[in-house]
Amino acid sequence: MAAKGEANGGGVVTSAVYAKVPAVVHPLAETSDEVASNINYHAQFSPHFSPFKFEPEQAFYATAESVRDRLIKQWNETYLHFHKVDPKQTYYLSMEYLQGRALTNAIGNLNIHDAYAAALRKLGLELEEITEQEKDAALGNGGLGRLASCFLDSMATLNLPAWGYGLRYRYGLFKQRITREGQEEHAEDWLEKFSPWEVVRHDIVYPVRFFGHVEVNPNGRKWVGGEVVQALAYDVPIPGYQTKNTISLRLWEAKASAEDFNLFLFNDGQHESAAVLHSRAQQICAVLYPGDATEDGKLLRLKQQFFLCSASLQDIIFRFKERRGGRGPWKWSEFPLKVAVQLNDTHPTLAIPELMRLLMDEEGLGWDDAWDVTSRTIAYTNHTVLPEALEKWSQPVMWKLLPRHMEIIQEIDKRFIAMINATRLDLEDKIPSIRVMDNNPQKPVVRMANLCVVSSHAVNGVAQLHSDILKSELFADYVSIWPTKFQNKTNGITPRRWLRFCNPELSRIITKWLKTEQWVTNLDLLTGLRQFADNEDLQAEWLSAKMANKQRLAQHILQVTGVTVDPNSLFDIQVKRIHEYKRQLLNILGVIYRYKKLKEMRPEERKNATPRTVMIGGKAFATYINAKRIVRLVNDVGDVVNNDPEVNSYLKVVFVPNYNVSVAEMLIPGSELSQHISTAGMEASGTSNMKFALNGCLIIGTLDGANVEIREEIGEENFFLFGATADDVPRLRKERENGQFKPDPRFEEAKKFIRSGVFGSYDYNPLLESLEGNSGYGRGDYFLVGHDFPSYIDAQERVDEVYRDRKRWLKMSILSTAGSGKFSSDRTIAQYAKEIWNIEECRVP
């Protein structure tokens, strides 16, 4: 800092440059002088720190608040416009939003990046340094949460009348630290100071009840008693790209009121008893996906889900009535003509019985009218075929927490069965598996996915293969009842965050060769690059952009892991949640086999090897033991390989810690090969595969999820395919159970090498045994790592060979970007708007 101004005391900057900039409020600053003045104004008059300090952290908050000024104006204009026009609006309910940093995205979407960069230079600072100060919002876990954030960006960019609803987690999922023992979880600190983007709405508060009982009175049934917490709204502005429209992500925080604090008990020394409800309220939004091994853990998760649904629906109904109030007489049957509610997976399923309860018990509708409104309003996105992820909630737990909702769910179930008995005698024997209530006396549960399918007007999968599996397997009986209810909406990603802003070097080249920047909102224009794929000038520019990104990534790796990696080696990356079906284990077994072969070569043979840096990153859920063993194995292998002087110029292995959106924004542009290697039929879609392909990274993968469509779009010759297909998997598992699997000797060799102790003394037998035996829990290689291993190794050899032919690799890389147009979330959201929500553009004039 001293170079930019005189530093004194505790790093306080009294820069002459800074002092020359007047502190003047300019909420709609256009020029760099006005922007600099507005930033300085916020540093002095919206202070959050002791005076006279203007270090990068303080500068970030002042800069963010300066950007927020403009966002608030656009935001207010957007919702005033929506209120006037009264269009049908979409409300997107999700337990997760993986937002990432907001500053770069906001100034990019508002088209004020250059003004802000210049303004900060006038204050003696660099924009890059300031953006690094921002903490990632810790509101999500993986693809589902990042998808929700991409969708909000597209809704705003397409000028659609929409809201996102979520929870304001104090500590998010967790911050991952890597030690000698593997992964450690620590609380995220994203709200330790505050978030400059959110605006608390003290006037928007709704009561949310838990427990209690149902009273019957002459007017019907009423849920009373129990405990009531308050849902307080925090709004985060979501700007569209180069449009005035700025929509809201509304996050709920749980609070108790002053009257719930027992002053008598407190003064009597019973301090904890005095604030029981305050403590319980704080728990609701403390952590994303709290452990649910105990009954208390299950209750807390269910509380979170209901809290999101109840607060959001009360808000939606309030706004609907407010708009209707000034427009003459109206009927509840109009509600679905003005409101679309999308459930992002099964987590917000309780929106169904809660909307029924609000309509019947609070608004006085009869069952048939309430059911008509509810089923026409709500649509459901399925994100998984994994049985453990299709939520099933214990009936006794639900009766305890939500007695009125259980009555409603029972009635939905009863009426559904009656409908089947009346109209589909052929399905009578299927009733036990398709009904909502599973009344198994040992473990009675409510099947949330079944409740969603029975109650929604539209059900969609998130990739063509996934939607086909839903229709032919998971929901096949429902398809025979409601053939038009089921749709596919292949996921997409926002080209703003995932190319334009995170990879400016490549973006400039694309704009130059296409002679337009229109591709940022019309990604199909990327096909125009195909005609230049063989052009040597484009290839040279493409290579230099890739190299700049690889050098930046190498710098980051050195900073966070202490490992030096060679930017001239092939950068091979797999980043996603650590899960056995995503098969990070297959990846690291392949690396172990590669290491063993390199060790066995003579020095002159090694010179023909393709040098490779393998990076793996992602969080393992805190209680998922095998996933945590995989993290440990990657780190143990890295310790040995990276310190082996014979081999470490040909192979490096790095576990990238604390994978999040900001890390992804550096990894993805710097990657050359990306691994999407889940067992076929198990990954619903994947969206990181789209981000990598868009950035000119080649994919090694199975025919799973959106890989299938990516391969079709970019050309199968530009995709390194291996492994069983989804149709093969059931047969292969059956053969395995019957003892017919013959392991490839290379697979046995890799496992034996681990067991030799070369990677340390940790006992990896339980992990390796999951790949062995023919059946049984935790055995029998359910994810077919052993079956796919030989074709995976063969595919990796093809990768090595192609990488040595630079021209060919660069052409494939250009064609990968050129074929990625379909995977824009703008396309996905336009399809939802037209085919599910029936909403239209409502552009702020």
N, C-alpha and C positions, 0 to 999 in steps of 0.2 A: 504493500500500500504506500510506503513512504515515497516511492518514485512518483506517485500520482498526487502527492501533497505531503505536507509535513506531518509526521505522526508524533504524538507525544503521549505521556501517561500510559493508559492501557490500550494503546492502539487506536486512540481517538483521532479522527481525521479533521484537520482544520485546513483543508485544501483551499488554496487561493482560488482555484478553478471553481470549487463548490460555492465559495462565498460570493462569487460574481453572479451566480444564477439567482434571480429574484424568486422568492417563494410566493407565487401567485396562483390562485385556483383557476384551472382551465379544464373543466370536466370533458370538453369535446376537443381537446388539443389536437391540432393537425400537424403543425410544424415541429421540428425537433426542439426549437427554443421554447415553444409553449409546453411541450411534453416535459422538458427538463424543469420548467417552472412548476408544473403541476406535481411532479415527483417531489421536488423540494418542498412544495406546500404540504404534501402529506407527511414528509419526514418531520416537519415542524408542528403541524396543526392536527395531525391524526396520530399523535405519538403513542408508541407502545413500549418504548425503551427510555432510559434516562437520556436527558438532552445532550447535545453536542456530539453524540456518536453517529457516524454515518459509515459504518462498515458494510461489507457485502450483505450480511443478514438483514440489517435495517433497510438497506437500499432495496432489497427484494420486496419487503413488505410495503414500502412506500411506492415502489413501481407497480406492484399488484393492485394497490388501492387506486392508483391513478388509472389503470386499465379498467378497474371495476366501475369507476365513474361513468365511463362511456357505456359499459355493459348495462348498468342500471337504467340509464336513459332508454336504451334500445329495448330492454326487458319490459319496462313500464309501457312503452309504446306498443309492444307486441301484445301484451295481455289486455290493454285497453282496446286494441283493434279486435282481438278475439271476442271480447265482451260485446262490442258493437255489432259485429257481423253475426255472432252466435252460430258458428259452424259446429258440426259434429266434431268432438275431440277424442283423442286416444289417451288413455292413462296406462302407462307401462309399469307393472308391479314386479320388482325383482329384489331378492335378498342381497344381491351383490351388484356393485358398480366398480369396475377397476378403472378409475378415471385417469390415473397418472398425473403428471404435472400439468398445470393449466396455463402458465404464463405464455410459453412459446405458442401453444395452440390458440390462445385468445388473440395475441397480437398478429398471428398468421391469418386467422379467420377474419379479423377486422381490417386486414391489409395495412397495418401500421408497424410492421416489423422494423423497417428501415428507420422510421422516425424515432422509434424507441432505442434502437442501437445507437443512433447519432446522439440522442438526448443523454444517454448514459455516458457516452464518451465525454460530453460537455461537463459531466459531473465527475470525470476522472475514473470511470468504471467501464468494464466490458460486459455486454449483454450476456455472453456465454457464462461468465463468472456468476452473474446475478441469477440466471435461470437454475444454475446448479444448487442454489440455496434452498430451492423449493423441495418440500418433502412430498412423496407420493401419497395421495389420499388412500388410506388403508381400508377400503370398503368392499374388497372382493378377494377372490381366491384364484380363479383361473379363467378359462375361456368363456364361461357363461357370463361372468361379470364384465369381462372386457367387451364381449359382444353387446351387452346392454349399453355400454358407454359409446361404442361405435354407432349403435342405433340412434342414440340421442343426437349425436353429431349430424347424422343423416336426416333425422326428422327436422332439425333446425335449418339445415342447408336446403332441404326441399320445401321449406316454408309451411310445414304441416302443423296444424294445431294439436299440440301434444304436451304431455307432462311425463316425467319419470318419477316414480315413488320408491324410496328405499329407507334404510335405517342409518342413523348417524353413529357408527360404531366408535367408541372411544379408543379402543386398542386394535381394531381390525382383526386380521387373522393372526399373524405373528411375524416378528423380524427374525430371520434365520441367521444364526452364526454357525460357522463350521470350526470344530475343534478336533483334536486327535481322536475323540470318541465319535465323531460324525456330527449330526445336526443337533443344535440346541435351539429352543424356542424362547424368544424374549418378546415382551409387549412392544407393539409398534408405538412410536412417539409422534405420530403425525399431528396430533392435537395438543401436544405438550405445551406449545405456546398458543397458537390459534391458527385457523385457516382464514386467510384474507379474502377468500372468494365467497364464503357463505354469508347470508343475511338472515339473522334470526327474526322470525315473524311473531312477536309477542302477542299479537291479536289472533293468531291461528292456533287454537288449543282445543283438543277434543278428549273427552273422558274414555278410557278403555278399561273394561271390567274383566276380572278373572275370578274363578271359583263361584261362590254364591249358589243360588237355587232358583227354580222356576215356580212362579206363583200363577195360579189360575184365577182369573177374575171374569166378570160378565163380558168384558170387551176382548177376552182372549188370554194369551199367555204372556208373562213378563218375567224377564231375567232380573233378579234383584240380589242384594247382599254382596258378599265376597269382598274383594279389594278393588279399588278403582285408582288407576294411575292416569296422569295427564300426558297426552302426546303433544309435544311442542314442535312447530315446523321451523326447519332451517332450509333456506332456498339457495341453490347454487346455480348461477346463470350459465346456460349452454349456448354460445353464439353459433350461428350458421356461418358458412364460408361465403364472405363477400355478399351478405344480405343483411337487411336490418333485423330480420327475425332472430330473437334470442329467447329460448324457452327455459323451463325450470326443471331442475332435479330437486324435488322436495324430499328432504331427509327428516325422519321423525326422531326426536329424542324423548325418552321417558323421564317424567318428573313426578314428584309428589308435591302437594301444596303445603303452605304454612300450617293450615289447620290439621294436617296429618302429623305434625310434630307435637308430641305430648310434653309440654313444658313442665307439667307437674312431675312426671316420671323423671325428666332430665334433672330437675332440681332436687329430686329425691336420690340422685346418684345413679339411677338406672339409665345410663346414657345410651346404651345400645338399644334397649327396649323402647326408648323414647322416639327413636327414628327408624323403626323397622320398615315402614313403607318406603321411606326415602332410600334406604339401603336396597330394598327389593327393586325399586324403580331403576336405580343406577345399574343393577345387574343386567337389565333387559338389553341395553345397548352397549354393554361393556365390550363384548368379544363376538366376532363372527364365528358361527358354528362352534359353540362351546361343547366340550366333550359330553357325550350323552350315554356313557356307560352306566351312570346311576339314575335313579328315578328323578332326583332333583335336576340332573343334567337334561333329561328328557323334557321335564316340565319347563325348564328355561328355554329350550329350543322352540317348544310349542308356543310359549308366551311370545317369543320374538316374532314368530310367523303370524300369530293372531294380531299382535300389536301393529305390525305393518298393514295388515288387511283392514282392520277395523278403523284405524286412523285415516287411511287413504280413502276408504269408501264413505266415511262420514264427510270427509272433505269434498269428495266428488258430488255427493248428494246435496250438500250445502250449496255448492257452486251452481249446480243444476237448478235448484229452487230459487236461488238469488236471481239467476238470469230469467227464469220463467216469471218471477214476481212482477216484473214491469211489463209483461207481454200479454196481459189478458188471461182468460181462462186456459187451463192446460190439463192434460191427463198424464198419469204415470206411464201409460203405454207409449208416450213420446220419448221416454228416457233412453231406450236403445237407439233412437234416431239421433240422439245428441251425445251419447256416451259409448265408447268402446273400451273395454278393460282387457288387457292382454296379460296372462299369467306366464311369467318367464320360468318354466319348469313347475314342479309340484309344490315348491316352497310356499307360494301364496294361495294354495288351494282353498284355505279357509275363507277367502273372499266369497266363495259360493254360498255357504250357509250364512255368512255374515250379511251379505246383501239380502238374502231371503229374510233374515231376522229383522233387519232395519225396515224393509218394506212392509212386513206383516205386523211386527210388534210396535214399531214407532210410527209408521205411516198408514196403518189400518187396511192394507190390501189383503184380499183372500189368497189362499194357496195358489190357485190357478193363475191369477193375475201376477203374483209375485214370481212364480216359476217362469211365466212367459217373459217377463222383463229380464230376469236373471239370465236365462239361457240365451236370449238374444243379445245380451250385453257382453258376456264373458267368452273369451277364446283362450285356448291353451297351447303352449309350445312344449313339446316333449324334447328333452335333450339327451336321453339315455335309454339304452336297452339293458344296462347292468341291473340285475335284480336288486342289489343292495341300495341302489340309488333311486329306485322307484319307492318313494316313501310309504311306509305302513306305520300307522300310529296306534299304540295300545288303546283299546277301548276304555279300560278303567281309568287311564291317565286323562283321556279326553273327557270322560264323564265328570271327572273331578274338576278339571280346569274350565270346561265349556259345556255345562249341562244343557243349555238351550240349543246349542249348535248340534249336539248329539241327537236331540229329538228330531231336528230338521234333517240331519243326515240319515237317520233311521227311516224317516218318511220318504226321502228321495229313493232310498234303497227299496222300500216296500212297493212304491209305485212303479219303479223300474221292473221289479220282478213280476208285478201284476201285468204290466204291458207285455212282457215276454210271454207269460202264460196265455194272454189273450190273443197275441198276434203271431207268435213264433214257436209253435209246439216243437219244431225241430231243434230248438236251442234249450229245451228244458233241462237236459242233462248237463248243459254248460253253465247253468245258473250259479253253481257254487264258485266257479272261477271268474265269472264276469260281474257278479254283484259287487256292491260297494263295501258291505260289511262282511268280513270273514269272521264267522262266529265259532271258529275252532275253539273248543272249551279249554284246551291247554294254553292257547295264546290268541285271544280274540283281538283283531285289529281292524282299523279302517284303512282301506286301500285308496290312497290319495289320487293315484293316476286314474283309477276306475271312476272315482268321483268326478274328476275333471272331464273325462271323456263323456260320461253320461250327461253332464250338466252344460257343457259348452256347445256353442253353435259351430265352432271350427277347431280342429285339432291339426297341428302341423309338426312335421319333422324338419330337420335342419340341413339335410343334404339328400340328394336323390336316393342314394343307396339306403340311408337311414330311414327315410319315409317309406320306401318299398318294404323294408324289414318290419316296420310298424304295421303296415297294412297286411302283410302276408303272415306275420307271426304274432307279435305282441298284442295287437288290437284286431286280429282277423275277424273275430265274432262280431265286434261292434261294426266293422266295415259292412258286414252282411245286413246289419240293421239300418245303418245310416251311411250309405255308400258315398254321399256327396259331402260328408262332414270332414273328410280327411284330405289334407293338402301337403305339398312340399314347399318349403321356403329355404332354398340353399343360403346358408349364412354368407355374410360379406364383411368387409373391413373398411374403415374410412380411409380413402386415399390421401386425406389431408395429413393426419398424424402419421400414417404408416408409409408414406413416401415423400410427399411434398415437404413436410417439416423435419422428419427424422433423417432424410437423405437429400439435403439440398444440392450436393454435387451431381448426383444422378438426375435429380429433377431438372436442373438447368440443362443438362445434355438432352433429356427427353424433349423439353420445350424447344430447344434449338433445332432439333432434327424434325420435329412435327410442325415447327413454325407456329405453334399456338400453345397457350397455357390452359386451353379449354379442357384438356384431359383431366384436370383436377376435379372437375364436376361431371365429366363424361368419360369415364375410364375406358369405354370401348374404343376411344380414339387411339389407344396404345397399339392397336393392330397395325397402325401406320408405320411402326418400327420394323415390321417384318421385311419390308422391301429393302431395308438397309442392313439386314443382319450380317451380310457378307462384306459390308463396306469396311475397309481397313481403317479409315479415319474414325468412324464411329467406334470400332473395336478398340482403337488406341485410347479414345476418350473414356470409353466404358471401363477399360482396365485401370486408367489413372484414378477414376472416381472410386472404384472398388479398392484400390491400394490405399487411398486416403482414409477410407472407412476402416480398413484392416489395421492401419497404423494407429488410428484413434482407439480401436478396440484393444490392440496389444498394450497400449498405454494404460487403459482401464484395468486389464487383467493384472498387469504388474502392480498397479496401485492396490487392488483389493485382495490379491492372493500372493504377491511376491514372486510369481513365476514369470520368467521372461519367455515370450513366445516369438517365433520368427514370422513376420508378415509375408514372407515368401513361401511359407508352407501352405498347404490346403487347409482352410479353416472349416472344420466339420462340427456342426452345432446341433445339439438336441436340448431344447428348453421347453418345459411344460411341467404340470404337476407330476410328482413322482408317484407312479401307480403301476402295479404289475401288468395291467393290460396295455399300458403305453410302452412297455418293454425297454426301459432304460437298461434292464439286465441283459437283454440281447445285445445292445450296443456295447456295454462294458465287457461282455464275454468276447465279442468280436475284437475289441481293443487288446484284450489279454492274449488272444490267439495271434494277433498281429505282432505284439511285443515278443512273444515266444519265437515266432518265425524270424524276426529281426535279430534276436540273440543268437539264433542258430546259423545265421549267414556269416560268410567270410566278409572282412571289411570291404573288399572290392565289389562284392555282390550288393552290399548295402547301398552302394553309390547309385544303383539303378532304382532304388525304392523311391516312391513318391513321398516326400516329407509331409507329415500331417499333424495338425494340432486339433485334438478332440476336446470340445467343450460341452459339458453337461450341466444343466442348472434346473432348479425347480424346488418347490417345498414339498416335503412329505408330511402328511397329516400327523399331528403330534402322537396319536395312539396307534399309528399304522406301522407295526414293527418291521415287516418285511421291506416296506418302502424305505424305512430308515436304515436298514441293513444295506440296501442298494447304495444310498448316499455314502455310507461308510466305505463300501467297497470301491466306489469311484475315487474317493480320496486316498485310500490305501494304495490303489494301483498308481495314482498320480505321484504319490511320494516316492515309489520305487522307480517308475519309468523316468520321471523328470530328473532324478539324481543319478541316472545310469549313463556315464559318459560315452559308452559304446553306442548307445541307441538314441540319446536325447536330442540329437540334431535331426533325427528322422521321425521321432514321435514324442509328442507332449500330451499330457492328459490333465485337464483343468476342471475342477468343479467350481462353477461361478456362483458365489454366495448371494443369498437374499434376492433371488430373481423377482423383478417387478417390471412395471411398464417402462420406467426410465432405463433400466438395464436392457430391456428388449429393444428400445429405440437405438441402442448402440450396437447390440449383438446382431440384429437382423441386417442392417446395411453392410456390416462387416463380414457376413457369412458367405461361404461359397457352396457348401453342401449342407443340406438340412435334413435331419432324420425324422420321419413321420411313419413309425414302424409298428403301430399298434396291431394287435391280432385282428384280422379282417372281420368286419361286422360288429366291432365293439366301440369304435370311436364314432359318436354320432356325426360329427362334421370335422371338427378341428378348424381353427381360424388362423393359428400361427403359420400353418402350411401356406395359406393365402398371402400372408405378410412376407414370408421368405420368397415365394415365387415372384411376387410383385417387385421385389428388390433385386431380381436377377440371380437369385440363389437357386441352385438345382436341388431337386428332392430325390432322396432315396426313400422308398416307401412301399407299403402294401396297398392293395386295392381296398382301402377302407375310408369311410367317411367322405369328405370332399376331395380326397386324393383322386378318387375316380374321375370327378369332373375336371379337376385341375389338369390331369393327364390328357383328357379329351381336348381341353382348350389349348394347351401349350404344345401338344403333339407327343405321342408316346415315345418317340425317339429322343425326346428331351427329358425323360423321366427314368430314373433307375429303379425298375420294378423288381420285386422279389416276393416270395411267400405264398402261402395258401390263400385261396379266395374265400369269401364269406360262405359260399355254397359248400366248400370242402370241409369247413370247420367241424360241423356236427359229426360227419363220418370219421374224421381223423380222431376226434375225442373218443368215439365209440371203439375204433380200432385200438386206441391206446388202452382203454379199459380192458379190452380182450387180449392184451399182452402182445399185440402184433407190431409195436413200434420198434424199429431197429435204429439205434442212434448212430449218427455219422461219427466216424473216428475223430474228426476235428473237434466236434462238440465235446466228446469224452476227454480229449486232450486238454481243452481249455479248463474244464472243471477240475481235472486232475492237477493242473498247474496251480490253481487256487489252493487246493487241498495240500499241496506240497509245503505250504507255509511261506512261499516266496514273498507274499504281500503282508506278512506280519502274523502275529499270534492270535488275532481275533478269530473266533469260531464261526466260519461261514457255512458249516454243515446244514443248519436249519434252512438257510436260503437256497443252497444247492439241492437239498432234499425236496424242495417244492417243485423242482424240475424232474424228479425221479419217482419211481413207483408207477403204477398204472391208474390208481384211483385213490380216493380218500381225501379228507379235508387237508389243504395245504400240501398235497402231493399230486402226482399225475400230470404235472405240467399243463394245467388247464389253459394257459395262454399260448401254448404251442411254440415255445422258445426253441426247444430241441428240434422240432419238425422244420422250422423255418431257418435254423442256423446255417445249414450248408448253402441254401440259395442266397442268404444274406451275405455270406463271405464271398460268394461268386460275384454278387452285385458290387461289392466293395472293390473287388479286383477290376471290374469294368470301370469304376470311378477313377481308380489310380491310372488306368490306361488312358482314359479320355483326358484327364487333367494334364497329362504330359503333352497333349496336342493343344497348345494354347488357343490357336485359331478356332478349333472346333468347340472348345469349352466356352469361349467368348460368344460364339454364334448361338450356342444353346442357351447361354445366360440372357442374351438379348431377346431370344424367342420366348423365354420364360416370362419376362416382363411384358412382352408384346401380347401374350395370350392370357393375361390376368384380368382383362377388363370386366369379365362377368362377375368377379369377386368383390365388387364394390358394394358396401352396405347401402349406398344410394339405390342400387337396383333392388336389393332385398326389401328395403323399406317401402319403395314404390309399389312392390308387389303386395306387401302386407296392407298398405293403405287402400289399394284397389280391391283386393280379393278377400280380405278378412274384415278390415275396419270400416270400409266404405267412407273414408274421409278424403277431403280434397285440399289442395293448396289454399292457404289463407295468408297471402303475402302482405307484409306491412308496407303501405304506400310510401 
